[in-house]
């Protein structure tokens, strides 16, 4: 049975956009709860929402790694939100640079909020957990960026080989015409 609302999610870019949206909402709520709700309920809810966001982030990073080898044209969440034709300003960051900036900002926000909300040995546990999520995400992002760079290099090499092949074919035709 094919349902209209489910078929929308067949495209990896659409699924990625949805998961990123869920992560943003949950992470924002974790920050709000951590800063505004007092006591055990606030701390428990903060840790639970932060953990849920981290789990989604790692799961989606691994899913993106699996998608990196497909030919669906997915080029990252920023290009899903604002498609680029390559004519805009390029700051030289690339996909991996953007991911590192995102990891750094989310990690900083999570650590600062955790230090504000939590106390005692729980802070140390959360710092290690947040650091682990950041490292795993950076490693997966590096592997994805490396795969894209390799694919781009292969495409350039194949294009150069085809150009050289067509040039040598043209030279052979010129020689045979004489």
C-alpha positions in Angstrom: 0.0 0.0 0.0 1.4 3.3 -1.0 0.4 6.3 1.1 0.9 9.8 -0.2 2.4 11.2 3.0 4.8 8.2 3.2 6.0 8.5 -0.4 7.2 12.0 0.3 9.8 10.5 2.6 11.3 8.2 -0.2 13.8 11.0 -1.0 16.8 11.0 1.4 17.0 14.8 1.3 13.4 15.1 2.5 14.0 12.5 5.3 17.2 14.3 6.3 15.4 17.6 6.5 12.7 16.1 8.6 15.2 14.5 11.0 17.2 17.7 11.3 13.9 19.5 12.1 13.2 17.1 14.8 16.7 17.4 16.2 16.4 21.3 16.2 13.1 21.2 18.0 14.2 18.6 20.6 17.5 20.4 21.2 15.9 23.8 21.6 13.4 22.3 24.1 16.3 20.7 26.0 18.0 24.0 26.3 14.7 25.8 27.4 13.8 23.1 29.9 17.3 23.0 31.3 17.3 26.8 31.8 13.7 27.3 32.9 12.6 24.2 34.8 14.0 23.8 38.3 14.6 20.6 40.3 14.8 17.0 39.4 12.2 17.2 36.7 14.1 19.9 34.9 17.4 18.1 35.1 15.9 14.7 34.1 14.0 16.2 31.2 17.1 18.1 30.1 19.3 15.0 30.1 16.6 13.0 28.4 16.0 15.5 25.6 19.7 16.1 25.1 20.3 12.3 24.9 17.5 11.9 22.4 19.0 14.6 20.2 22.5 13.0 20.5 21.1 9.7 19.5 19.3 11.1 16.5 22.4 13.0 15.5 24.6 9.9 15.6 22.0 7.7 13.9 21.4 10.2 11.1 25.2 10.7 10.7 25.6 6.9 10.2 22.6 6.9 7.8 24.2 9.7 5.8 27.4 7.8 5.6 25.4 4.9 4.0 23.7 7.3 1.7 27.0 8.9 0.5 27.6 6.1 -1.9 24.2 6.4 -3.6 23.6 8.5 -6.7 20.6 10.5 -5.5 22.3 13.9 -5.6 22.0 14.6 -1.9 24.6 17.3 -1.0 23.9 18.0 2.6 21.1 19.6 4.6 22.1 23.2 3.8 21.7 22.5 0.1 18.4 20.9 0.8 17.2 24.1 2.5 18.8 26.6 0.0 19.7 24.9 -3.3 22.8 26.3 -4.8 23.7 26.4 -8.4 27.3 27.1 -7.6 27.1 30.8 -8.5 27.0 32.1 -4.9 29.8 33.1 -2.6 32.0 30.2 -1.7 34.0 30.7 1.6 36.0 27.6 0.9 34.6 25.7 3.9 33.0 22.9 2.0 30.7 20.3 3.5 33.2 19.1 6.2 33.9 22.7 7.3 30.2 23.5 7.6 29.7 20.2 9.6 32.6 21.1 12.0 31.2 24.6 12.5 27.8 23.0 13.3 29.3 20.4 15.7 31.3 23.1 17.5 28.3 25.4 18.0 26.0 22.6 19.1 28.7 21.2 21.4 29.4 24.6 22.9 25.7 25.3 23.6 25.2 21.8 25.1 28.2 22.1 27.3 27.4 25.6 28.5 23.8 24.7 29.3 24.9 21.4 31.0 27.4 23.3 33.2 24.5 25.7 34.1 21.9 23.0 34.8 23.9 20.1 36.2 26.2 19.7 39.1 28.6 17.3 40.7 29.7 14.1 38.9 26.8 14.4 36.5 28.5 17.3 34.7 31.6 15.2 34.1 29.5 12.3 32.6 27.6 14.7 30.4 30.8 16.4 29.2 32.2 13.1 28.2 29.0 12.0 26.5 28.7 15.3 24.6 32.3 15.1 23.6 31.9 11.5 22.4 28.9 12.5 20.2 30.9 15.4 18.8 33.8 13.1 18.0 31.7 10.4 16.4 29.8 12.9 14.3 33.1 14.6 13.2 34.5 11.2 12.2 31.5 10.2 10.2 31.4 13.7 8.6 35.1 13.3 7.7 34.4 10.0 6.1 31.4 11.4 4.1 33.5 14.4 3.0 36.4 12.1 2.0 34.0 9.9 0.0 32.6 13.0 -1.8 36.2 14.2 -2.5 37.2 10.8 -3.9 34.1 10.7 -6.1 34.8 14.2 -7.4 38.4 13.2 -8.1 37.3 10.1 -9.9 34.8 12.1 -12.0 37.5 14.6 -13.0 39.9 11.8 -13.9 37.3 10.1 -16.0 36.5 13.3 -17.8 40.2 14.0 -18.5 40.6 10.4 -19.8 37.5 10.9 -22.1 38.9 14.2 -23.3 42.2 12.7 -24.1 40.6 9.7 -25.7 38.4 12.0 -28.0 41.5 14.1 -28.8 43.5 11.1 -29.8 40.6 9.8 -31.9 40.4 13.2 -33.6 44.2 13.1 -34.3 43.9 9.5 -35.7 41.1 10.6 -38.0 43.2 13.6 -39.2 46.2 11.3 -39.9 44.1 8.7 -41.8 42.5 11.5 -43.9 45.9 12.4 -45.3 
